[in-house]
Amino acid sequence: MDTSFKNPPLKRRKRPEDHEHHDRWLVSYADFITLLFAFFVVMYASSSINEKKYDALSNSLISAFAPVQTTEGDSKINTKMKPSGEIAGTQTESSPILIDPLGLIRLKRDMAFIKREKMNRVEKDLTTALKPLIEDDKIGVMQTSKGVRIDIIDSYLFSPGSASVTSPAALNTLAQIAPILAKSDQAIDIEGHTDNQPINTKAFNSNWELSAIRATTVLNILNQKGISEARLSATGFGSSRPIESNDTAAGKAKNRRVSILLLSDSGQQPGSDITPAKLAQPSTLPQSMGTKNQ
């Protein structure tokens, strides 16, 4: 007789049916909103750079990362390029640390971008402040390879053959220009230009003298309006830097001007951005100016 005990078969429990969640989209939506918030925080932080501190940091990094001059007794670093692009080499404890060249390239690119933005802002501010005179063909504002240039026709600033600014309107215009230029720390070069018509008066023996004194006159006014003398320089070019042909009265009128050049690079040397060998492209100065000589 079989007396073994048989366990009763186990009954499989029924799984409760999964309840459908209609609010699952809230999880994705919350993640999206969080990422969007983080994105705008990063954008705001990168747009709020302190330019002076950034320039100081950039200059410090460039000075620190400048190539170190070595002597014959110094240790040399033997480097080679790995297939992956990494730099490998042997160096002693006294050897300089290798610097990532891509980081310096990015740094220089960022600094160049900041300089362009500065020049764009200066040009925009000048164009806005001098808009009536620009429309009246008395002043031209443009960006060149060296910075922002303001061209002022001589008849607006000076009487013929004179180097004194006595017009209240001209003095007021220079007073408007000075605060805009004072916001930056770049060097400013004031250039005096004439046409090729010779001049010989009691006050001026040549166009060289006339252009130099006119440039110096504008320099003194800008200095009196608050621009540091350390940033200012004056140059007289006479008729050596024409922007139009001197064969016509309109061309001569354009060539008789005072140019205020804000240099984009603070280490740049003063000097005209007009090529003396040939005429530049048509200027923003008016096509029809007064035909009085100097």
C-alpha positions in Angstrom: 0.0 0.0 0.0 1.4 3.4 -1.1 1.4 5.7 1.8 3.4 8.5 0.2 1.9 12.0 0.5 1.4 13.9 -2.7 1.5 17.6 -2.6 -1.5 19.3 -4.1 -0.8 21.1 -7.4 0.1 24.8 -7.1 -2.4 27.2 -8.5 -0.8 30.0 -10.6 -1.9 33.4 -9.5 -3.3 35.7 -12.0 -1.3 38.8 -12.6 -3.3 41.9 -12.1 -3.7 43.8 -15.4 -1.2 46.7 -15.7 -2.9 50.0 -15.3 -2.3 52.3 -18.2 -0.7 55.6 -17.0 -1.9 58.5 -19.0 0.6 61.0 -17.4 3.8 59.4 -18.7 4.3 62.4 -21.0 5.0 64.5 -17.9 8.3 62.8 -17.3 9.6 63.6 -20.8 8.2 67.1 -20.6 9.9 67.7 -17.2 13.2 66.5 -18.6 12.8 68.8 -21.6 12.0 71.8 -19.5 15.0 71.1 -17.2 17.4 70.9 -20.2 15.9 74.1 -21.7 16.4 75.9 -18.4 20.0 74.7 -18.2 20.6 75.8 -21.8 19.4 79.4 -21.2 21.5 79.6 -18.0 24.6 78.6 -19.9 23.8 81.1 -22.7 23.2 83.9 -20.2 26.5 83.1 -18.3 28.5 83.1 -21.5 27.0 86.4 -22.7 27.9 88.1 -19.4 31.7 88.1 -19.8 33.6 90.8 -18.0 35.6 92.0 -21.0 38.4 93.7 -18.9 38.8 90.6 -16.8 38.8 88.4 -19.8 41.4 90.5 -21.6 43.6 90.5 -18.5 43.2 86.7 -18.2 44.0 86.2 -21.9 47.1 88.4 -21.7 48.3 86.5 -18.7 47.8 83.2 -20.3 49.6 84.3 -23.5 52.5 85.6 -21.4 52.7 82.4 -19.4 52.5 80.2 -22.5 54.9 82.1 -24.6 57.8 80.0 -25.9 60.7 79.8 -23.5 64.1 80.8 -24.9 66.6 78.0 -24.1 70.4 77.9 -24.1 72.7 75.3 -25.2 72.9 73.8 -21.7 69.2 73.5 -21.4 67.5 70.2 -21.8 65.7 69.6 -25.1 62.4 67.9 -25.6 62.2 65.3 -28.3 58.7 65.1 -29.5 56.9 63.0 -32.2 53.3 62.8 -33.3 51.5 59.6 -32.4 49.0 58.3 -35.0 46.2 59.5 -32.7 47.5 63.0 -32.9 48.8 63.1 -29.3 52.2 64.5 -28.6 54.7 62.1 -27.0 58.2 62.8 -25.8 60.7 62.7 -23.1 61.5 65.7 -21.0 63.5 66.4 -17.8 62.2 68.1 -14.7 63.7 71.4 -15.9 62.0 71.3 -19.3 59.0 73.5 -19.9 55.5 71.9 -19.9 54.0 71.2 -23.3 51.0 73.4 -24.0 48.1 72.4 -26.1 48.3 74.5 -29.3 44.6 74.1 -30.0 43.8 75.9 -26.7 45.9 78.9 -27.7 44.3 79.0 -31.1 40.9 79.0 -29.5 42.0 81.7 -27.1 43.3 83.9 -29.9 40.1 83.4 -31.9 38.0 84.4 -28.9 40.1 87.5 -28.4 39.8 88.4 -32.0 36.0 88.0 -31.8 35.8 90.3 -28.8 37.9 92.9 -30.6 35.6 92.8 -33.6 32.6 93.2 -31.3 34.1 96.2 -29.7 34.8 97.8 -33.0 31.2 97.0 -34.2 29.8 98.7 -31.1 31.9 101.8 -31.5 31.0 102.1 -35.2 27.3 101.6 -34.4 27.4 104.3 -31.6 29.2 106.7 -33.8 26.8 106.2 -36.7 23.8 106.7 -34.4 25.3 109.9 -32.8 26.5 111.4 -36.1 23.6 110.3 -38.2 22.4 113.8 -39.2 25.9 114.8 -40.3 26.4 111.5 -42.2 23.2 112.1 -44.0 24.3 115.7 -44.7 27.5 114.4 -46.3 29.8 116.1 -43.8 31.1 113.1 -41.9 31.9 109.5 -42.9 32.2 106.5 -40.5 33.6 103.2 -41.6 35.6 100.2 -40.4 39.0 99.6 -42.0 41.8 97.0 -41.7 43.2 99.0 -38.8 40.0 100.0 -36.9 37.2 102.5 -37.0 37.8 105.7 -39.0 35.9 109.0 -38.8 36.4 111.3 -41.8 35.4 114.9 -41.3 35.5 117.3 -44.3 37.7 120.3 -43.7 35.1 122.9 -44.5 33.0 121.7 -41.5 35.9 122.1 -39.1 38.0 124.9 -40.5 37.9 128.1 -42.5 40.0 128.0 -45.8 43.7 128.2 -45.0 43.0 128.1 -41.2 43.7 125.5 -38.5 41.4 126.8 -35.8 38.1 125.2 -34.9 35.8 128.1 -34.1 32.4 126.8 -35.3 30.1 125.9 -32.3 28.6 123.1 -34.4 32.0 121.6 -35.1 33.0 121.8 -31.4 29.7 120.2 -30.4 30.4 117.4 -32.9 33.8 116.7 -31.4 32.2 116.8 -28.0 29.8 114.0 -29.1 32.6 111.9 -30.5 34.9 112.1 -27.5 32.8 110.2 -25.0 32.2 107.3 -27.4 36.0 107.0 -28.1 36.7 107.4 -24.3 34.8 104.1 -23.6 37.6 102.0 -25.1 41.3 101.9 -24.3 42.7 101.7 -27.9 45.1 104.2 -29.3 43.7 107.0 -31.4 45.5 108.6 -34.3 44.3 111.9 -35.7 45.3 112.5 -39.4 45.4 115.7 -41.3 45.0 115.5 -45.1 44.9 118.1 -47.9 44.5 118.1 -51.7 47.5 118.6 -54.0 46.9 122.4 -54.5 50.1 124.1 -53.1 49.6 126.5 -50.3 52.1 129.3 -49.2 50.8 131.7 -46.6 52.2 133.6 -43.6 50.9 130.9 -41.3 51.7 127.8 -43.4 54.5 127.3 -45.9 53.1 124.0 -47.2 50.3 121.5 -47.1 52.4 119.4 -44.7 52.4 122.1 -42.1 48.7 122.8 -42.5 47.7 119.1 -42.3 49.8 118.6 -39.2 48.5 121.6 -37.3 44.9 120.8 -38.1 45.4 117.2 -36.8 47.1 118.6 -33.6 44.2 121.0 -33.1 41.6 118.2 -33.2 43.9 116.2 -30.9 43.9 119.0 -28.3 40.1 119.3 -28.4 39.7 115.6 -27.8 42.2 115.7 -25.0 40.2 118.6 -23.4 37.0 116.5 -23.7 38.5 113.7 -21.5 40.5 111.4 -23.7 43.9 110.6 -22.2 46.9 112.1 -23.9 48.6 108.7 -23.7 46.2 107.4 -26.3 46.4 110.3 -28.7 48.8 111.0 -31.6 48.6 113.4 -34.5 50.0 113.0 -38.0 50.1 115.3 -41.0 50.1 113.6 -44.3 49.6 116.6 -46.6 48.4 115.4 -50.0 50.2 112.0 -49.9 47.1 110.0 -48.9 44.3 110.9 -51.3 41.1 108.9 -51.3 39.9 110.3 -54.6 41.5 111.8 -57.7 42.7 115.4 -57.4 41.7 116.0 -61.0 38.2 117.2 -60.1 36.9 119.7 -57.6 34.8 117.0 -56.0 37.8 114.8 -55.6 39.9 117.5 -54.0 37.1 118.3 -51.6 37.0 114.7 -50.4 40.8 114.7 -50.0 40.7 117.7 -47.7 39.7 116.1 -44.4 40.7 115.2 -40.9 40.5 111.5 -40.0 40.1 110.2 -36.5 41.3 106.5 -36.5 40.5 104.3 -33.5 43.0 101.4 -33.7 41.6 98.0 -33.2 44.8 96.7 -31.7 46.2 98.6 -28.7 49.7 97.6 -29.7 49.3 98.8 -33.2 51.5 101.7 -34.4 49.8 104.9 -35.6 49.8 105.5 -39.3 47.3 106.0 -42.1 45.3 103.0 -43.4 45.2 104.6 -46.8 47.7 103.1 -49.3 49.8 105.9 -50.8 50.6 104.1 -54.0 47.0 104.0 -55.3 43.6 105.4 -54.5 41.4 103.6 -52.1 37.9 102.4 -52.8 35.2 105.1 -52.9 34.8 106.7 -49.5 31.6 107.2 -47.5 32.3 111.0 -47.7 29.9 113.0 -50.0 30.2 113.1 -53.7 29.7 116.8 -53.8 31.7 118.9 -51.3 32.7 122.5 -51.2 35.3 123.4 -53.8 37.2 125.9 -51.6 41.0 125.3 -51.4 42.0 124.1 -47.9 
